[in-house]
Amino acid sequence: MMTNLLSFLEQLEEQNIHYMPGHCREAINVHVSVPTGRWEVEFFEDGHVEVEIFVPDGKGIGGAERLTELFLPGAG
């Protein structure tokens, strides 16, 4: 979990994307603010990742595969 979390935070910093770390339940969460909306990413101890996206596209909740979308041109 730590490797994925640290890698994600490094990517956010490289892209100058604002984020706020925290914790809830059994996870470390990262609240990400971008012009197109807000993301909540949770990194669980067992290694799984949950991504919740609050944007008007209706995509909603996903897994770690959604993380790459944050770094696409125009996403942040």
Secondary structure by P-SEA (a helix, b strand, c coil): caaaaaaaaaaaaaacccccccccccbbbbbbbcccbbbbbbbcccbbbbbbbbcccccccccccccccccccccc
